[in-house]
């Protein structure tokens, strides 16, 4: 680098775009492992389930398939990376002059893009799964059962929104940890558990479980998996921002 170029680099104004770009670079230093490890883990889980389905069918002579439900593991694996970003990467970023607002905005943007890319791949694999008759053994690994037969774009949305929401919740927990430490995380977790417990008790006392069942079965799948969860994701994202503004380094 020449002296003139060095001076230009030093004199270059710090903008919102440059700070967001710096946040993205910090979180993508090990991009290969960041993106690859969740898929490696998912591939291992897939291979184990495929072997079990094949062994069961070979042993009993049945051709019945089924849903594994193992895909949800990937959602939490991807989400946990954003908890790490808040608890480990954020202090380093703040020490370099990145503001809390820019760091959170950058990480939230990365969450939206990364989960969308994962969802595109999951949608492609779901199409392959359907075309191969469940990988030849009737195994529904990438389908949630009622996702089968949906429009491709709706399927993509039903993958993306829940994955984004889980990541946003992990960001919220990370922000709480940075501000109030482990006590804050425990308080948030216990508080959320109490809210769910009170809701269950109230529904039981009102004998409203049949109405809940009718609501779940009567609500369109895209609204159930993407519409309502997106509200939770927005609340978690906004809550995380409000908390992280006063987080400790």
CORBELMO-V326652 format. One record per helix or strand. SS is the DSSP state (@ for helix, = for strand). FROM is the first residue (numbers start at 0). LEN is the number of residues. Records with the same first field share a line. If there is no record, write none. Layout:
SS = FROM-LEN / FROM-LEN
This chain:
@ = 2-9 / 15-12 / 30-30 / 71-24 / 99-32 / 133-5 / 151-54 / 208-10 / 220-24
= = 65-2 / 138-2
